[in-house]
Amino acid sequence: MINLRREATVYALALAFLAILAVASYLIIDSIVTRQQHMASVLSVSGRQPMLSQRIALLGLEVADAKSPETCDQMQNQLRETVDLMRRSHRDLVEGSLALGIDPPKNKDLRAVYFSPPHDLNRKVTDFLIAADKVLDSIDQKAEAKTVHAAAQVVVLANSALLDSLAAAVSQYAADSEALFRQSQIRVLFVTAAMLIALTTEALFVFRPLFLRMRGLVDMAQSDPLTGCFNRRSLLEAAARDLSRSRRTGTPLSVILLDIDRFKKINDTYGHATGDAVIRTLTEIVKTTIRTADLLGRMGGEEFVVFLPDTNTVNAVLVAEKLRLLLEQAEVKHDAATLHFTASFGVAQMSEQDDDPLVLIERADAQMYRAKHAGRNCVRSPLTA
């Protein structure tokens, strides 16, 4: 009981460890996926900034050159929307955005792009957006000269210097994304390796012994503990399958029932240990003589049954006679003496009406009792007078 409790604890701990490892792997991979998604958002937002700066410069020129109030209003609305979008995007990149999963610049290279020369991107974008606001204010004031001047100032600010700084930010974000991707690959590889090592270790040292023990228990449930052949229950189950197959295919099936002669006398005279040795000797002789497709089972005590698929009565009698001779010649050591024993055999063949192996065994049993009454150490079948 103590061993069972200890083994159950080991198996429970092994399963718990696998569960913890699976949850940890999920959390790590989920974190990696989330970070990659956030980095994709950052790249999208930062990559849009150069396009927005050029669109603002173009809209500033178009609104300054507008010939009609309707066109001017339309260009002004587009300009305002684009300015607001670039300002929000810039704020998200500099201050961070929880909704988009964007963090403020943290590593020194990215902070240098935004807040230090030569790029000083935060200042350049701020000055550029202020200039764009002046264009909008001059339009509201109906000051055409101011609008033209402010638009020209926006164009000047939207030059290669701003574009270079915006491109530097995009490049740095891309570099960070690549580094994150490499880190993610290493982490996924580590998690996968840890899972494989854990599964292999537990398979070898925990679940394999469990499987072998369970298989041993199954074998014990199906086998006779003394001889290793089928016990009564497993023999009848296997024989029922052979019987069904023979009925379906129309092939013959025969059964041999053998019983050790005067076995009680052997036990009483030489002891049960010698009786067990006789039974084991019989089992080994029968096993090595019959085919692999044949079924050998111990029905109880000294009585054994052999099912012979694809075998008619004539051939089954030949097999039984061969077994009888081999058993008659067998020797069992007892102290300094050598013991000989014999067995009586009954043979029966399946009929078209047989649908239960017990019926066939009963007919073979009747033939075996004929052999007993005929003087033992012989074979009887319906073909025997």
WOZIHU-V896086 format. One line per field, one symbol per residue. phi: phi as a letter, one per 20 degrees, with the letter a starting at -180 (. if undefined). psi: psi as a letter, one per 30 degrees, with the letter a starting at -180 (. if undefined). burial: 1 if it has 16 or more other ideal C-beta (glycine too) atoms within 10 Angstrom, else 0. A space follows every 10 residues. Layout:
phi->???
psi->???
burial->???
//
This chain:
phi->.fffffffff ffffffffff ffffffffff ffffffffff fffffffefg ffffffffff ffffefecgf ffffffffff ffffffffff fffeenbffe mdefgdffff fffeccfeel fgffffffff ffffffffff emdfffffff fffffffeef ffffffffff ffffffffff ffffgfffff ffffffffff ffffdcefgf ffffffffff fedffedneg egffffffff ffffffffem efbccddccf flffffffed nfffffffff fgffffgfef ffffddbeeq lddcccecfl cefgffffff fffgffffef ccfcleeddd bcbdcccbdf dfefccffff ffffffffff fffeomlbdc bfeef
psi->eeeeeeeeee eeeeeeeeee eeeeeeeeee eeeeeeeeee eeeeeeffee eeeeeeeeee eeeegkflee eeeeeeeeee eeeeeeeeee eeeefljeef hkllkeleee eeeegllfeh eeeeeeeeee eeeeeeeeee fgjeeeeeee eeeeeefhaf eeeeeeeeee eeeeeeeeee eeeeeeeeee eeeeeeeeee eeeefeeeee eeeeeeeeee fflkfefflk leeeeeeeee eeeeeeeefg llklkkkkkk kheeeeeeef lfeeeeeeee eeeeeeefel lfflkkljfk bgklkkkjlh kaeeeeeeee eeeeeeeefl kkkjbflkkl lllkkkklkk lffkgkfeee eeeeeeeefe eefgglhlkk lffk.
burial->0000000000 0001000100 1000100100 0100100110 1100110011 0110111111 1111010000 0100110111 0110011011 0111001001 0100100001 0111000011 1101100110 1101110110 0000011101 1111101100 0100111111 0110011000 0001000000 1000000100 0100011000 0000000000 0111001011 1001110110 0110010000 0111111111 1010011001 0001101110 1110110001 0001111110 0111111111 1010011011 0011001001 0101000010 1111111111 0001001001 1011101101 1000001111 10000
//
